[in-house]
Amino acid sequence: MADQVSKVLVKNEICGLNFLEVMIRKGALPLKAVGSGFPLTMGVEAAGIVEKIGANVTGITKGERVAYAVIGSGAHAEYAKVSASRLVKVPDEISLEQAATSMIQGMTGHYLVHTTGRVNPGDKVLIHAISGGTGSLVCQVAKNAGAFVIGTTSTEAKAAKAREAGADEVILYSQRDFAEEVNRITDGEGVNVIYDGIGKKTFEKDFECLAMQGKVVSFGVVSGPPPPIDLSILAKGSFSVCRPSFFHHIKKEEDLKWRSSEVFEWIKTGKVKFGDFTVLPLSEGKKAYELLESGKSAGKILMKP
């Protein structure tokens, strides 16, 4: 009961869909990654309007626009109960579609570039699946940090979107060996940071185009988990590997507020732009999942209750 009086009932206006939920449905991740077990309402991310407020809640009023990314919230629904400390207020200049996208993809771009990769001006960065929602945002944030950005994608149409996001070079991995191309582009020096959300299909080859003391950031497993790595591979260039978790980087309330406020400011000032949203009714959730799994979508897939 004490926990309930510190919560807020949010009327979800728009819900975000992420590969996290796809991996849960495939059985590749445990149910606890989005909830506590069956019966389970999927979803961790949404934006909406404050409907009711617990007795111990301060600083939030009914009718305010808010957004959140919370494990166990059951965000793919009309309403969700969320702890007040995990809500962020949405500025008037930000649409709820932008706010929902800012929660996981926006803040992922923030922590990957500024905390995990620590990208500095002049660094060379490789981003796999650069035309996707997360890849596009990481590209923009890295460019704003002064990096030279190379991306991989599957089609020329997606490559054009990547260039619009600021990519300096785009490699069609369906036509060329990405490691060979990266080495050609960088005159054999390789890149300082590789952002790999693909996993099994790309991970081992990443080390063929990594600069001395470079880092592979493995943050997704779209093609399956990466294979075990022989430490002697790292010794070849004093390489490092990390597997960061989004929720570890917003665990503290101050980090959540800091990252979300910076992402909102980037949107307001035009430093980052989201791609075209695909918005489907929540009742067509199956179709939304299939679209995300197909790899044919560009930008963020959202669902409206």
Solvent accessible surface area in square Angstrom, and as a share of the most:
residue,aa,sasa,rsa
1,M,187,0.84
2,A,80,0.62
3,D,80,0.42
4,Q,77,0.34
5,V,38,0.22
6,S,46,0.29
7,K,46,0.20
8,V,1,0.00
9,L,39,0.19
10,V,0,0.00
11,K,77,0.33
12,N,3,0.02
13,E,45,0.20
14,I,3,0.01
15,C,0,0.00
16,G,0,0.00
17,L,3,0.01
18,N,14,0.07
19,F,71,0.30
20,L,41,0.20
21,E,0,0.00
22,V,2,0.01
23,M,17,0.08
24,I,10,0.05
25,R,128,0.47
26,K,124,0.52
27,G,61,0.59
28,A,56,0.44
29,L,60,0.30
30,P,72,0.46
31,L,53,0.26
32,K,150,0.63
33,A,20,0.16
34,V,0,0.00
35,G,11,0.10
36,S,119,0.77
37,G,17,0.16
38,F,168,0.70
39,P,139,0.87
40,L,45,0.22
41,T,69,0.40
42,M,36,0.16
43,G,0,0.00
44,V,0,0.00
45,E,0,0.00
46,A,0,0.00
47,A,0,0.00
48,G,0,0.00
49,I,46,0.23
50,V,2,0.01
51,E,53,0.24
52,K,136,0.57
53,I,62,0.32
54,G,17,0.16
55,A,91,0.70
56,N,99,0.51
57,V,19,0.11
58,T,121,0.70
59,G,58,0.56
60,I,21,0.11
61,T,82,0.48
62,K,147,0.62
63,G,45,0.44
64,E,46,0.21
65,R,64,0.23
66,V,0,0.00
67,A,0,0.00
68,Y,0,0.00
69,A,4,0.03
70,V,29,0.17
71,I,77,0.39
72,G,50,0.48
73,S,14,0.09
74,G,10,0.09
75,A,0,0.00
76,H,20,0.09
77,A,26,0.20
78,E,111,0.50
79,Y,94,0.36
80,A,5,0.04
81,K,118,0.50
82,V,2,0.01
83,S,34,0.22
84,A,21,0.17
85,S,49,0.32
86,R,47,0.17
87,L,4,0.02
88,V,6,0.04
89,K,104,0.44
90,V,10,0.06
91,P,35,0.22
92,D,133,0.69
93,E,117,0.53
94,I,1,0.01
95,S,43,0.28
96,L,26,0.13
97,E,56,0.25
98,Q,45,0.20
99,A,0,0.00
100,A,0,0.00
101,T,1,0.01
102,S,0,0.00
103,M,0,0.00
104,I,21,0.11
105,Q,20,0.09
106,G,3,0.03
107,M,0,0.00
108,T,10,0.06
109,G,0,0.00
110,H,1,0.00
111,Y,5,0.02
112,L,0,0.00
113,V,0,0.00
114,H,73,0.33
115,T,37,0.22
116,T,14,0.08
117,G,10,0.09
118,R,160,0.58
119,V,12,0.07
120,N,87,0.45
121,P,111,0.70
122,G,59,0.57
123,D,28,0.14
124,K,57,0.24
125,V,0,0.00
126,L,0,0.00
127,I,1,0.00
128,H,5,0.02
129,A,41,0.32
130,I,0,0.00
131,S,10,0.07
132,G,24,0.23
133,G,12,0.12
134,T,32,0.19
135,G,5,0.05
136,S,21,0.14
137,L,6,0.03
138,V,0,0.00
139,C,0,0.00
140,Q,18,0.08
141,V,3,0.02
142,A,0,0.00
143,K,67,0.28
144,N,83,0.43
145,A,18,0.14
146,G,36,0.35
147,A,4,0.03
148,F,70,0.29
149,V,0,0.00
150,I,0,0.00
151,G,0,0.00
152,T,3,0.02
153,T,3,0.02
154,S,31,0.20
155,T,63,0.37
156,E,98,0.44
157,A,75,0.58
158,K,39,0.16
159,A,0,0.00
160,A,44,0.34
161,K,88,0.37
162,A,0,0.00
163,R,118,0.43
164,E,148,0.66
165,A,19,0.15
166,G,29,0.28
167,A,10,0.08
168,D,60,0.31
169,E,66,0.30
170,V,22,0.12
171,I,5,0.03
172,L,22,0.11
173,Y,116,0.44
174,S,76,0.49
175,Q,134,0.60
176,R,145,0.53
177,D,50,0.26
178,F,14,0.06
179,A,1,0.01
180,E,121,0.54
181,E,21,0.09
182,V,0,0.00
183,N,45,0.23
184,R,149,0.54
185,I,34,0.17
186,T,4,0.02
187,D,130,0.67
188,G,56,0.54
189,E,118,0.53
190,G,3,0.03
191,V,0,0.00
192,N,55,0.28
193,V,7,0.04
194,I,0,0.00
195,Y,0,0.00
196,D,0,0.00
197,G,10,0.09
198,I,31,0.16
199,G,0,0.00
200,K,127,0.54
201,K,164,0.70
202,T,18,0.10
203,F,10,0.04
204,E,108,0.49
205,K,66,0.28
206,D,0,0.00
207,F,18,0.08
208,E,101,0.45
209,C,2,0.01
210,L,14,0.07
211,A,13,0.10
212,M,140,0.62
213,Q,141,0.63
214,G,2,0.02
215,K,56,0.24
216,V,0,0.00
217,V,0,0.00
218,S,4,0.03
219,F,42,0.18
220,G,14,0.14
221,V,21,0.12
222,V,65,0.37
223,S,32,0.21
224,G,15,0.15
225,P,95,0.60
226,P,37,0.23
227,P,42,0.26
228,P,132,0.83
229,I,55,0.28
230,D,87,0.45
231,L,130,0.65
232,S,62,0.40
233,I,53,0.27
234,L,30,0.15
235,A,80,0.62
236,K,159,0.68
237,G,3,0.03
238,S,75,0.48
239,F,26,0.11
240,S,46,0.29
241,V,53,0.30
242,C,35,0.21
243,R,134,0.49
244,P,17,0.10
245,S,39,0.25
246,F,22,0.09
247,F,45,0.19
248,H,137,0.61
249,H,34,0.15
250,I,2,0.01
251,K,156,0.66
252,K,126,0.53
253,E,77,0.34
254,E,111,0.50
255,D,39,0.20
256,L,3,0.01
257,K,72,0.31
258,W,108,0.38
259,R,10,0.04
260,S,3,0.02
261,S,62,0.40
262,E,59,0.27
263,V,2,0.01
264,F,8,0.03
265,E,84,0.38
266,W,31,0.11
267,I,21,0.11
268,K,85,0.36
269,T,78,0.46
270,G,36,0.35
271,K,117,0.49
272,V,3,0.02
273,K,142,0.60
274,F,35,0.15
275,G,42,0.40
276,D,107,0.56
277,F,65,0.27
278,T,44,0.25
279,V,67,0.39
280,L,23,0.12
281,P,62,0.39
282,L,40,0.20
283,S,107,0.69
284,E,70,0.32
285,G,14,0.13
286,K,140,0.59
287,K,114,0.48
288,A,0,0.00
289,Y,14,0.05
290,E,88,0.39
291,L,52,0.26
292,L,21,0.10
293,E,72,0.32
294,S,57,0.36
295,G,40,0.39
296,K,166,0.70
297,S,21,0.14
298,A,28,0.22
299,G,15,0.15
300,K,5,0.02
301,I,3,0.01
302,L,0,0.00
303,M,2,0.01
304,K,99,0.42
305,P,60,0.37
